[in-house]
Amino acid sequence: MKIAIVGPGAMGCLLAAFLSKLKEEIWVLDYNKDRASRIMQGGITLEGISGQWQCNPKATADVKDIGIADLVVICVKSYNTKEAITRSKALVGENTAVLTLQNGIGNVEIIAEAVGPDKVIGGVTNLGATLLDIAKARHAGKGETVIGRIDAKTTTGIRSIREIFNRAGLDTRISRDIKSLLWSKLIINVGINALTAITRLNNGKLTEFEGPRRIMREAVTEAIRIAKRKRIKLIYDDPLAKVEAVCEATSSNVSSMLQDILRKKRTEIDFINGVVVRLGQELSIPVPVNSILVDLVKTIEASYNFSL
């Protein structure tokens, strides 16, 4: 199977490292020619809980080098999804599947608009990864990856993807209700990411202080109201308890949004808490806590170059 991973960020490097263990053709596609060249020449280094090793996937900034792929995995930030899938359309043939393991809500729809809904596979992953440098990442957390087609069909193609991921050491299963999983993951991110970005606390610290713990509960409660109004069934009986459990289980993890803030990069706030705010406005459901979180994170982004 020819697999093209679009975006050499933390998750892209992690997936490339694991999948490179197999006798498959693994490519990393990067819009940055210098970075792609560096990956091609020096490979990718992974360290952390799974040990330390180096892999040497093929890498390029030109889709023509890759040709039609069997699987395209989108690993860019959510705000770059439209550009990434537009640049990657030459990789998509009649039988190509396009998998998104990105944060937030909206990526599936953006990809489906570009390549057709029948080719899109949604996914959520509990894998934790931190980008340390170009082509160098830390495997920070183990966890299950769940994938599923929007039409709920379990095809031979999606079974093959599950098999390949499992053979690579990535615990993966198929779900017939990926929408519920995407929203359940959104609820967790709504409770954690923005708060870590604002307070600069590791996940576990959020529940140790009454202030962020209370804000977390209120933000999550607002998101749950939105999900209920949209008749989306969440997979957790008690989403609030699940968010706190995730904080404890990933206590030392630096969230992806906090990583972005520390690097003075744009965050994915619009695709996480911002989704709750937009839908709250559409459905006339008050979401004041999520609105404040979005405003604060955007203020931090806008003031990166400000100094006292």
Backbone as numpy.savetxt, mean C-alpha at the origin, in Angstrom:
# Nx Ny Nz CAx CAy CAz Cx Cy Cz
6.64 -17.19 -15.22 5.80 -15.99 -15.22 6.68 -14.74 -15.22
6.32 -13.79 -16.07 7.02 -12.51 -16.09 6.25 -11.53 -15.20
6.93 -11.03 -14.17 6.31 -10.14 -13.20 7.02 -8.80 -13.23
6.27 -7.73 -13.42 6.82 -6.38 -13.41 6.32 -5.64 -12.17
7.25 -5.20 -11.35 6.92 -4.45 -10.14 7.14 -2.97 -10.45
6.08 -2.20 -10.37 6.15 -0.78 -10.72 6.35 0.03 -9.44
7.55 0.57 -9.29 7.87 1.38 -8.13 8.80 0.68 -7.15
10.05 1.16 -7.01 11.03 0.52 -6.12 11.06 1.15 -4.73
9.87 1.41 -4.16 9.80 1.89 -2.79 9.99 0.73 -1.83
9.58 0.94 -0.59 9.78 -0.09 0.44 9.09 -1.40 0.06
7.80 -1.32 -0.30 7.06 -2.53 -0.63 7.54 -3.13 -1.95
7.86 -2.28 -2.91 8.36 -2.78 -4.18 9.65 -3.55 -4.02
10.56 -3.02 -3.20 11.83 -3.71 -2.94 11.59 -5.03 -2.20
10.68 -5.01 -1.23 10.39 -6.22 -0.47 9.84 -7.31 -1.38
8.88 -6.97 -2.22 8.30 -7.96 -3.12 9.33 -8.47 -4.12
10.14 -7.56 -4.66 11.17 -7.97 -5.62 12.14 -8.95 -4.98
12.51 -8.67 -3.73 13.47 -9.54 -3.04 12.90 -10.94 -2.84
11.66 -11.03 -2.38 11.06 -12.34 -2.14 10.79 -13.09 -3.44
10.23 -12.41 -4.42 9.89 -13.07 -5.68 11.12 -13.48 -6.46
12.24 -12.79 -6.22 13.48 -13.14 -6.92 14.05 -14.47 -6.45
13.51 -15.02 -5.38 13.93 -16.35 -4.93 13.48 -17.43 -5.91
12.46 -17.12 -6.68 11.87 -18.09 -7.59 12.53 -18.04 -8.96
12.26 -19.05 -9.75 12.79 -19.09 -11.12 11.78 -18.42 -12.06
11.45 -17.19 -11.72 10.54 -16.40 -12.54 11.30 -15.19 -13.07
10.75 -14.54 -14.07 11.38 -13.35 -14.64 10.83 -12.11 -13.92
11.67 -11.53 -13.05 11.24 -10.41 -12.21 11.86 -9.11 -12.72
11.01 -8.13 -12.97 11.44 -6.81 -13.41 11.01 -5.75 -12.41
11.83 -4.71 -12.26 11.44 -3.52 -11.51 11.41 -2.36 -12.49
10.25 -1.70 -12.57 10.10 -0.55 -13.47 10.13 0.72 -12.64
11.02 1.63 -12.99 11.18 2.88 -12.25 11.26 4.03 -13.24
10.51 5.10 -12.99 10.54 6.26 -13.90 11.87 6.99 -13.86
12.64 6.77 -12.78 13.93 7.44 -12.59 15.04 6.59 -13.22
15.62 7.06 -14.32 16.61 6.26 -15.05 17.84 5.96 -14.21
18.32 6.95 -13.46 19.53 6.73 -12.64 19.28 5.69 -11.57
18.10 5.75 -10.95 17.79 4.79 -9.90 17.60 3.39 -10.48
16.94 3.31 -11.64 16.76 2.02 -12.30 18.12 1.41 -12.66
19.03 2.25 -13.13 20.37 1.79 -13.48 21.11 1.27 -12.25
20.92 1.96 -11.14 21.58 1.55 -9.89 21.06 0.19 -9.43
19.75 -0.02 -9.58 19.18 -1.32 -9.20 19.69 -2.41 -10.14
19.76 -2.10 -11.43 20.22 -3.08 -12.41 21.67 -3.49 -12.14
22.50 -2.54 -11.73 23.92 -2.80 -11.52 24.20 -3.42 -10.15
23.51 -2.93 -9.12 23.84 -3.38 -7.77 22.81 -4.24 -7.08
21.63 -4.40 -7.71 20.60 -5.23 -7.13 19.87 -4.53 -5.99
19.08 -5.31 -5.28 18.30 -4.83 -4.12 18.76 -5.58 -2.88
18.93 -4.84 -1.80 19.33 -5.44 -0.53 18.17 -5.39 0.44
17.88 -6.53 1.06 16.81 -6.61 2.06 17.42 -7.08 3.38
16.99 -6.43 4.46 17.42 -6.85 5.79 16.21 -6.84 6.71
16.41 -7.29 7.94 15.31 -7.26 8.90 14.94 -8.63 9.41
13.65 -8.81 9.69 13.20 -10.02 10.37 13.34 -11.29 9.53
13.48 -11.16 8.25 13.64 -12.33 7.38 15.11 -12.59 7.05
16.01 -11.86 7.72 17.43 -12.01 7.43 17.92 -10.95 6.48
19.11 -11.14 5.98 19.68 -10.17 5.06 20.16 -10.88 3.80
19.74 -10.38 2.67 20.23 -10.94 1.41 20.08 -9.91 0.30
20.71 -10.25 -0.80 20.68 -9.36 -1.96 20.08 -10.13 -3.13
19.29 -9.45 -3.93 18.72 -10.07 -5.12 19.03 -9.19 -6.32
18.92 -9.77 -7.48 19.28 -9.03 -8.70 18.18 -9.14 -9.75
17.05 -8.49 -9.49 16.02 -8.46 -10.53 16.46 -7.58 -11.69
15.84 -7.76 -12.82 16.09 -6.84 -13.92 15.41 -5.51 -13.60
15.98 -4.42 -14.06 15.41 -3.11 -13.77 15.56 -2.20 -14.99
14.58 -1.34 -15.17 14.60 -0.43 -16.32 13.67 0.75 -16.07
13.87 1.80 -16.85 12.95 2.93 -16.85 12.14 2.95 -18.14
12.32 1.94 -18.98 11.68 1.89 -20.28 10.82 0.63 -20.38
9.51 0.79 -20.50 8.61 -0.36 -20.55 8.91 -1.26 -21.75
9.50 -0.69 -22.80 9.80 -1.49 -23.99 10.80 -2.59 -23.69
11.65 -2.39 -22.68 12.62 -3.42 -22.30 11.93 -4.65 -21.73
10.76 -4.45 -21.16 10.05 -5.54 -20.47 9.11 -6.28 -21.40
8.36 -5.53 -22.19 7.36 -6.15 -23.05 6.10 -6.49 -22.26
5.29 -7.37 -22.82 4.05 -7.77 -22.15 4.38 -8.63 -20.93
3.81 -8.30 -19.79 4.03 -9.06 -18.56 2.81 -9.92 -18.25
3.03 -10.97 -17.47 1.90 -11.79 -17.00 1.23 -11.14 -15.80
2.05 -10.48 -14.97 1.54 -9.81 -13.78 2.26 -8.48 -13.61
1.49 -7.42 -13.41 2.02 -6.10 -13.09 1.58 -5.76 -11.68
2.53 -5.45 -10.82 2.22 -5.11 -9.43 2.50 -3.63 -9.23
1.46 -2.87 -8.91 1.60 -1.43 -8.71 1.97 -1.15 -7.26
3.16 -0.58 -7.06 3.66 -0.33 -5.71 4.03 1.15 -5.48
3.47 2.03 -6.29 3.76 3.46 -6.12 2.82 4.04 -5.09
3.10 5.26 -4.65 2.20 5.97 -3.76 0.87 6.20 -4.49
-0.20 6.24 -3.74 -1.53 6.32 -4.34 -1.73 7.55 -5.23
-1.09 8.65 -4.87 -1.26 9.85 -5.69 -0.53 9.74 -7.03
0.29 8.72 -7.20 0.99 8.49 -8.47 0.39 7.35 -9.28
-0.72 6.78 -8.81 -1.29 5.61 -9.47 -1.67 5.88 -10.91
-2.35 6.98 -11.17 -2.81 7.27 -12.53 -1.63 7.40 -13.48
-0.60 8.13 -13.06 0.58 8.29 -13.91 1.28 6.95 -14.12
1.38 6.16 -13.05 2.10 4.89 -13.13 1.41 3.91 -14.07
0.09 3.79 -13.97 -0.60 2.83 -14.83 -0.64 3.33 -16.27
-0.66 4.64 -16.46 -0.60 5.18 -17.82 0.74 4.85 -18.47
1.82 5.02 -17.72 3.15 4.71 -18.24 3.35 3.21 -18.46
2.59 2.41 -17.71 2.80 0.96 -17.72 1.86 0.22 -18.65
1.00 0.93 -19.38 -0.02 0.25 -20.19 0.58 -0.67 -21.25
1.80 -0.37 -21.69 2.45 -1.22 -22.69 2.81 -2.59 -22.12
2.80 -2.73 -20.79 3.07 -4.01 -20.15 1.85 -4.92 -20.15
0.69 -4.33 -20.38 -0.57 -5.03 -20.20 -1.08 -5.60 -21.51
-1.10 -6.92 -21.56 -1.62 -7.62 -22.73 -2.99 -8.21 -22.44
-3.46 -9.04 -23.34 -4.80 -9.61 -23.21 -4.97 -10.42 -21.94
-3.91 -11.11 -21.51 -4.02 -11.99 -20.35 -3.25 -11.49 -19.13
-2.88 -10.22 -19.14 -2.13 -9.64 -18.03 -3.06 -9.30 -16.87
-2.61 -9.58 -15.65 -3.31 -9.16 -14.45 -2.54 -8.00 -13.83
-3.27 -7.03 -13.29 -2.65 -5.88 -12.63 -3.08 -5.88 -11.17
-2.11 -6.02 -10.30 -2.38 -6.13 -8.86 -1.96 -4.86 -8.14
-2.84 -4.34 -7.29 -2.48 -3.22 -6.43 -2.47 -3.67 -4.97
-1.36 -3.37 -4.30 -1.24 -3.62 -2.86 -1.02 -2.30 -2.13
-1.60 -1.23 -2.68 -1.36 0.11 -2.17 -2.28 0.45 -1.01
-1.94 1.53 -0.33 -2.77 2.03 0.75 -3.97 2.78 0.20
-5.03 2.83 1.01 -6.14 3.71 0.70 -7.17 3.15 -0.26
-8.15 4.00 -0.55 -9.25 3.64 -1.43 -9.17 4.49 -2.70
-9.43 3.86 -3.84 -9.45 4.58 -5.10 -8.50 4.04 -6.15
-7.48 3.29 -5.70 -6.49 2.78 -6.66 -7.08 1.76 -7.63
-7.94 0.89 -7.12 -8.56 -0.12 -7.99 -9.34 0.55 -9.11
-10.09 1.60 -8.76 -10.90 2.29 -9.75 -10.03 3.00 -10.79
-8.93 3.61 -10.34 -8.04 4.32 -11.26 -7.41 3.33 -12.26
-6.97 2.19 -11.75 -6.34 1.18 -12.61 -7.37 0.59 -13.57
-8.57 0.31 -13.04 -9.63 -0.28 -13.87 -10.01 0.63 -15.02
-10.01 1.93 -14.78 -10.35 2.88 -15.83 -9.32 2.85 -16.95
-8.08 2.54 -16.60 -7.00 2.54 -17.59 -6.90 1.23 -18.37
-7.09 0.10 -17.69 -6.85 -1.20 -18.35 -8.08 -2.10 -18.42
-9.16 -1.67 -17.79 -10.38 -2.49 -17.77 -10.51 -3.24 -16.45
-11.71 -3.29 -15.89 -11.91 -3.91 -14.58 -11.61 -5.40 -14.54
-11.73 -6.09 -15.67 -11.51 -7.53 -15.69 -10.05 -7.91 -15.47
-9.13 -6.94 -15.60 -7.71 -7.23 -15.42 -7.20 -6.88 -14.02
-8.02 -6.21 -13.21 -7.55 -5.66 -11.95 -7.77 -6.63 -10.79
-6.74 -6.75 -9.98 -6.82 -7.51 -8.74 -6.50 -6.57 -7.59
-7.43 -6.46 -6.65 -7.18 -5.65 -5.46 -6.49 -6.48 -4.41
-5.81 -5.82 -3.51 -5.12 -6.57 -2.47 -4.80 -5.72 -1.26
-4.69 -6.38 -0.13 -4.22 -5.74 1.09 -3.12 -6.61 1.67
-2.15 -5.98 2.27 -1.06 -6.75 2.87 -0.71 -6.21 4.23
-0.39 -7.11 5.12 0.05 -6.74 6.46 1.57 -6.81 6.58
2.26 -6.96 5.44 3.71 -6.91 5.45 4.17 -5.51 5.83
5.23 -5.43 6.59 5.78 -4.13 6.96 7.15 -3.95 6.35
7.39 -2.79 5.74 8.68 -2.53 5.10 9.05 -1.06 5.25
10.33 -0.81 5.41 10.85 0.55 5.53 11.96 0.73 4.51
11.88 1.78 3.71 12.93 2.06 2.74 14.08 2.77 3.44
15.27 2.16 3.38 16.44 2.70 4.05 17.28 3.57 3.11
17.29 3.21 1.86 18.08 3.92 0.85 17.59 3.43 -0.51
18.14 3.96 -1.57 17.79 3.45 -2.89 18.15 1.97 -2.96
17.15 1.15 -3.31 17.34 -0.30 -3.47 17.74 -1.01 -2.18
17.39 -0.42 -1.04 17.69 -1.06 0.24 16.49 -0.88 1.17
15.95 -1.99 1.67 14.77 -1.93 2.51 14.91 -2.85 3.71
14.16 -2.52 4.75 14.10 -3.37 5.94 12.75 -4.06 6.00
12.78 -5.38 6.14 11.55 -6.14 6.35 11.19 -5.99 7.82
10.16 -5.18 8.09 9.85 -4.80 9.47 8.70 -5.59 10.09
7.91 -6.26 9.28 6.77 -6.98 9.84 6.25 -8.05 8.91
5.96 -9.22 9.48 5.36 -10.30 8.70 3.84 -10.17 8.77
3.17 -10.75 7.81 1.72 -10.69 7.81 1.15 -11.27 6.54
-0.15 -11.49 6.57 -0.85 -12.10 5.46 -1.14 -11.08 4.36
-1.09 -11.55 3.13 -1.51 -10.77 1.98 -2.77 -11.41 1.41
-3.78 -10.59 1.15 -5.06 -11.11 0.63 -5.35 -10.41 -0.68
-5.68 -11.20 -1.70 -5.95 -10.65 -3.03 -7.31 -11.11 -3.52
-7.89 -10.34 -4.42 -9.19 -10.74 -4.95 -9.60 -9.90 -6.14
-10.36 -10.49 -7.03 -10.90 -9.78 -8.17 -12.13 -8.99 -7.75
-12.37 -7.89 -8.41 -13.51 -7.05 -8.10 -14.82 -7.77 -8.39
-14.82 -8.65 -9.42 -16.03 -9.40 -9.75 -16.19 -10.66 -8.90
-15.29 -10.86 -7.93 -15.35 -11.98 -6.97 -15.03 -13.34 -7.59
-14.64 -13.38 -8.87 -14.33 -14.66 -9.50 -12.97 -15.18 -9.03
-12.87 -16.48 -8.85 -11.59 -17.12 -8.54 -11.12 -17.85 -9.78
-10.26 -17.20 -10.53 -9.81 -17.72 -11.82 -8.50 -18.49 -11.68
-8.15 -19.18 -12.77 -6.86 -19.88 -12.80 -5.72 -18.90 -12.63
-5.86 -17.72 -13.23 -4.81 -16.70 -13.14 -4.56 -16.24 -11.72
-5.61 -15.95 -10.98 -5.42 -15.46 -9.61 -4.91 -16.57 -8.70
-5.29 -17.81 -9.00 -4.74 -18.95 -8.24 -3.23 -19.07 -8.48
-2.81 -18.82 -9.71 -1.38 -18.89 -10.03 -0.60 -17.82 -9.28
-1.18 -16.64 -9.18 -0.52 -15.56 -8.44 -0.40 -15.93 -6.97
-1.47 -16.46 -6.41 -1.42 -16.90 -5.01 -0.33 -17.95 -4.81
-0.25 -18.91 -5.72 0.75 -19.97 -5.60 2.17 -19.41 -5.65
2.41 -18.50 -6.58 3.75 -17.92 -6.72 4.13 -17.13 -5.47
3.21 -16.33 -4.95 3.50 -15.56 -3.75 3.79 -16.47 -2.56
3.01 -17.52 -2.42 3.24 -18.45 -1.32 4.57 -19.18 -1.46
4.91 -19.58 -2.68 6.20 -20.25 -2.90 7.37 -19.32 -2.58
7.14 -18.02 -2.75 8.20 -17.03 -2.46 8.30 -16.72 -0.97
7.38 -17.27 -0.18 7.42 -17.00 1.26 6.51 -15.87 1.69
5.61 -15.46 0.78 4.65 -14.40 1.10 3.29 -15.04 1.33
2.89 -15.16 2.57 1.65 -15.83 2.95 0.46 -15.13 2.30
-0.17 -15.80 1.35 -1.19 -15.15 0.52 -2.42 -16.04 0.37
-3.60 -15.42 0.43 -4.84 -16.13 0.17 -5.75 -15.27 -0.71
-6.81 -15.89 -1.22 -7.76 -15.22 -2.11 -9.05 -14.93 -1.36
-9.62 -13.76 -1.61 -10.92 -13.40 -1.02 -11.91 -13.10 -2.14
-13.16 -13.46 -1.91 -14.22 -13.14 -2.86 -14.85 -11.77 -2.57
-14.45 -11.14 -1.48 -15.00 -9.84 -1.10 -13.86 -8.88 -0.80
-13.11 -8.53 -1.83 -11.93 -7.70 -1.63 -12.33 -6.28 -1.23
-13.51 -5.83 -1.61 -13.95 -4.49 -1.25 -14.05 -4.34 0.26
-14.59 -5.35 0.92 -14.69 -5.32 2.39 -13.30 -5.28 3.02
-12.37 -6.02 2.44 -11.01 -6.04 2.97 -10.32 -4.69 2.77
-10.52 -4.09 1.60 -9.90 -2.78 1.34 -10.43 -1.74 2.32
-11.72 -1.78 2.58 -12.30 -0.82 3.52 -11.89 -1.12 4.95
-11.75 -2.38 5.29 -11.31 -2.74 6.64 -9.88 -2.28 6.88
-9.04 -2.40 5.84 -7.67 -1.90 5.94 -7.66 -0.37 6.02
-8.58 0.27 5.27 -8.68 1.72 5.33 -8.99 2.18 6.76
-9.91 1.49 7.42 -10.29 1.85 8.79 -9.06 1.84 9.70
-8.20 0.84 9.54 -6.99 0.75 10.35 -6.05 1.91 10.03
-5.87 2.18 8.75 -4.98 3.29 8.36 -5.52 4.64 8.81
-6.84 4.80 8.78 -7.45 6.04 9.25 -7.10 6.29 10.72
-7.07 5.22 11.49 -6.78 5.36 12.92 -5.33 5.56 13.26
-4.44 5.12 12.37 -3.01 5.10 12.73 -2.17 6.13 11.98
-2.26 6.13 10.65 -1.24 6.83 9.85 -1.13 8.32 10.12
-2.24 9.04 10.05 -2.18 10.49 10.23 -1.70 10.85 11.64
-2.16 10.10 12.62 -1.75 10.39 14.00 -0.26 10.18 14.21
0.29 9.13 13.61 1.74 8.92 13.74 2.50 10.03 13.03
1.96 10.48 11.88 2.63 11.54 11.12 2.64 12.85 11.91
1.57 13.14 12.60 1.45 14.39 13.35 2.25 14.35 14.65
2.14 13.22 15.37 2.81 13.12 16.68 4.24 12.62 16.57
4.59 12.02 15.42 5.91 11.40 15.20 6.17 10.28 16.21
5.13 9.53 16.47 5.22 8.39 17.37 5.18 7.09 16.57
5.87 6.06 17.07 5.71 4.73 16.51 4.27 4.26 16.75
3.84 3.27 16.00 2.46 2.78 16.12 2.07 2.47 17.56
2.92 1.75 18.26 2.59 1.30 19.60 2.41 2.42 20.61
3.07 3.52 20.38 3.00 4.64 21.33 1.65 5.35 21.29
0.91 5.19 20.18 -0.36 5.89 20.05 -1.35 5.49 21.14
-1.30 4.23 21.55 -2.24 3.75 22.57 -1.73 3.95 23.99
-0.51 4.44 24.13 0.06 4.65 25.46 -0.28 6.03 26.01
-0.75 6.93 25.14 -1.11 8.28 25.56 -2.61 8.47 25.33
-3.28 9.05 26.31 -4.73 9.19 26.23 -5.16 10.09 25.08
-4.40 11.15 24.81 -4.77 12.07 23.74 -4.90 11.41 22.39
-3.82 10.85 21.83 -3.92 10.21 20.52 -4.86 9.00 20.52
-4.95 8.32 21.66 -5.85 7.18 21.72 -7.30 7.62 21.55
-7.67 8.72 22.17 -9.03 9.24 22.05 -9.30 9.74 20.64
-8.34 10.46 20.06 -8.51 10.95 18.69 -8.63 9.77 17.71
-7.83 8.74 17.94 -7.88 7.55 17.10 -9.28 6.95 17.10
-9.85 6.80 18.28 -11.18 6.21 18.41 -12.23 7.05 17.67
-12.13 8.36 17.79 -13.11 9.24 17.15 -12.97 9.21 15.62
-11.71 9.20 15.13 -11.49 9.14 13.68 -12.01 7.84 13.10
-11.76 6.74 13.79 -12.21 5.43 13.33 -13.73 5.34 13.37
-14.34 5.88 14.40 -15.80 5.85 14.51 -16.45 6.59 13.35
-15.86 7.72 12.96 -16.39 8.45 11.80 -16.30 7.61 10.53
-15.17 6.92 10.34 -14.99 6.09 9.15 -15.96 4.92 9.14
-16.23 4.36 10.30 -17.19 3.25 10.40 -18.58 3.72 10.00
-18.96 4.93 10.39 -20.28 5.47 10.01 -20.39 5.57 8.48
-19.31 6.00 7.84 -19.31 6.10 6.39 -19.50 4.72 5.77
-18.74 3.74 6.25 -18.83 2.37 5.71 -20.25 1.81 5.88
-20.85 2.05 7.03 -22.21 1.56 7.25 -23.21 2.20 6.31
-23.07 3.52 6.09 -23.99 4.20 5.19 -23.85 3.66 3.76
-22.63 3.28 3.38 -22.39 2.74 2.04 -22.65 1.24 1.96
-23.13 0.67 3.07 -23.46 -0.75 3.15 -22.25 -1.64 2.86
-21.11 -1.21 3.36 -19.88 -2.00 3.23 -19.69 -2.80 4.51
-19.60 -4.09 4.36 -19.43 -4.97 5.52 -17.96 -5.07 5.88
-17.61 -4.63 7.09 -16.23 -4.72 7.55 -15.97 -6.12 8.10
-14.73 -6.56 7.98 -14.43 -7.94 8.36 -14.19 -8.11 9.85
-14.10 -7.00 10.59 -13.85 -7.09 12.02 -15.13 -6.80 12.80
-15.43 -7.64 13.80 -16.61 -7.41 14.62 -16.47 -6.12 15.43
-15.25 -5.81 15.86 -14.99 -4.60 16.63 -13.81 -3.87 16.01
-14.07 -3.02 15.02 -12.98 -2.33 14.31 -12.10 -1.49 15.24
-12.69 -0.85 16.24 -11.91 -0.04 17.18 -10.88 -0.89 17.91
-11.32 -2.04 18.38 -10.40 -2.94 19.08 -9.32 -3.45 18.14
-9.70 -3.67 16.86 -8.73 -4.15 15.88 -7.64 -3.12 15.63
-8.01 -1.85 15.53 -7.02 -0.81 15.30 -6.02 -0.77 16.46
-6.51 -0.83 17.67 -5.62 -0.81 18.83 -4.75 -2.07 18.87
-5.32 -3.20 18.45 -4.54 -4.45 18.42 -3.42 -4.35 17.39
-3.70 -3.72 16.24 -2.68 -3.54 15.21 -1.57 -2.64 15.73
-1.93 -1.60 16.46 -0.92 -0.71 17.07 0.03 -1.51 17.95
-0.53 -2.37 18.76 0.28 -3.17 19.68 1.11 -4.21 18.94
0.51 -4.84 17.91 1.22 -5.88 17.16 2.36 -5.31 16.33
2.24 -4.03 15.94 3.27 -3.37 15.13 3.88 -2.21 15.93
4.08 -2.44 17.20 4.43 -1.36 18.13 5.67 -0.56 17.72
6.66 -1.22 17.15 7.89 -0.52 16.79 7.89 0.00 15.35
6.81 -0.26 14.63 6.75 0.12 13.22 6.62 1.63 13.04
7.34 2.15 12.06 7.19 3.54 11.64 6.25 3.54 10.45
5.07 4.10 10.60 4.07 4.03 9.54 4.60 4.67 8.25
4.01 4.27 7.13 4.45 4.81 5.85 4.25 6.32 5.78
3.19 6.81 6.42 2.95 8.24 6.38 3.98 9.00 7.22
4.36 8.43 8.35 5.40 9.07 9.15 6.74 9.02 8.41
7.01 7.92 7.70 8.23 7.86 6.90 8.24 8.99 5.86
7.08 9.23 5.24 6.99 10.32 4.25 7.26 11.67 4.91
6.68 11.90 6.07 6.86 13.17 6.77 8.32 13.37 7.14
8.96 12.34 7.65 10.36 12.45 8.06 11.27 12.72 6.86
10.86 12.24 5.69 11.64 12.49 4.48 11.18 13.74 3.73
10.21 14.44 4.32 9.65 15.65 3.71 9.08 15.35 2.32
8.33 14.26 2.24 7.69 13.85 1.00 6.18 14.04 1.10
5.53 14.03 -0.04 4.08 14.07 -0.06 3.52 12.80 0.56
2.44 12.90 1.31 1.82 11.74 1.95 0.61 11.26 1.14
0.04 10.14 1.58 -1.15 9.59 0.95 -2.42 9.97 1.71
-2.40 11.08 2.41 -3.52 11.48 3.26 -4.82 11.58 2.47
-4.77 12.02 1.21 -5.99 12.17 0.41 -6.67 10.84 0.14
-5.90 9.75 0.14 -6.45 8.43 -0.15 -6.81 7.65 1.11
-6.59 8.26 2.26 -6.90 7.58 3.53 -7.93 8.42 4.28
-7.51 9.28 5.17 -8.47 10.13 5.89 -9.23 11.04 4.94
-8.58 11.44 3.84 -9.23 12.29 2.85 -10.44 11.63 2.21
-10.41 10.29 2.08 -11.56 9.56 1.54 -12.76 9.71 2.48
-12.50 9.61 3.78 -13.57 9.76 4.77 -14.16 11.17 4.70
-13.31 12.15 4.54 -13.78 13.54 4.46 -14.64 13.76 3.22
-14.18 13.28 2.07 -14.95 13.48 0.83 -16.30 12.78 0.88
-16.29 11.54 1.36 -17.56 10.80 1.44 -18.46 11.37 2.51
-17.88 11.90 3.58 -18.69 12.55 4.59 -19.44 13.74 4.02
-18.78 14.49 3.17 -19.43 15.64 2.52 -20.52 15.17 1.57
-20.24 14.11 0.79 -21.22 13.60 -0.17 -22.46 13.04 0.53
-22.25 12.39 1.68 -23.34 11.72 2.39 -23.93 12.56 3.51
-23.42 13.78 3.67 -23.87 14.69 4.74 -23.70 14.06 6.12
-22.55 13.40 6.32 -22.19 12.82 7.61 -21.03 13.64 8.18
-21.18 14.24 9.35 -20.10 15.03 9.93 -18.87 14.16 10.24
-17.70 14.63 9.82 -16.45 13.91 10.09 -15.40 14.92 10.55
-15.65 15.63 11.65 -14.75 16.72 12.07 -13.34 16.27 12.42
-13.19 15.11 13.02 -11.86 14.66 13.45 -11.00 14.33 12.23
-11.56 13.62 11.27 -10.80 13.31 10.06 -10.48 14.58 9.27
-11.39 15.54 9.28 -11.12 16.82 8.60 -9.93 17.52 9.22
-9.86 17.52 10.55 -8.74 18.15 11.24 -7.44 17.41 10.95
-7.48 16.09 10.96 -6.28 15.30 10.69 -5.74 15.59 9.29
-6.65 15.67 8.32 -6.24 15.98 6.95 -5.61 17.37 6.89
-6.26 18.35 7.52 -5.73 19.71 7.51 -4.35 19.79 8.17
-4.15 19.08 9.26 -2.87 19.13 9.96 -1.75 18.48 9.14
-2.04 17.33 8.55 -1.02 16.65 7.74 -0.67 17.50 6.52
-1.66 18.09 5.89 -1.39 18.94 4.73 -0.60 20.20 5.14
-0.84 20.70 6.35 -0.08 21.84 6.84 1.38 21.47 7.04
1.62 20.28 7.59 3.00 19.81 7.77 3.70 19.71 6.41
2.98 19.14 5.42 3.57 19.03 4.08 3.91 20.40 3.51
2.99 21.34 3.67 3.17 22.66 3.07 4.27 23.48 3.75
4.62 23.08 4.98 5.59 23.86 5.76 6.95 23.19 5.89
7.23 22.21 5.02 8.51 21.52 5.11 9.72 22.48 5.09
9.62 23.50 4.30 10.76 24.42 4.16 10.68 25.64 5.07
9.70 25.60 5.96 9.54 26.73 6.90 10.47 26.54 8.10
11.10 27.58 8.54 11.96 27.51 9.73 11.71 28.73 10.61
11.82 28.56 11.91 11.60 29.65 12.86 12.77 30.61 12.87
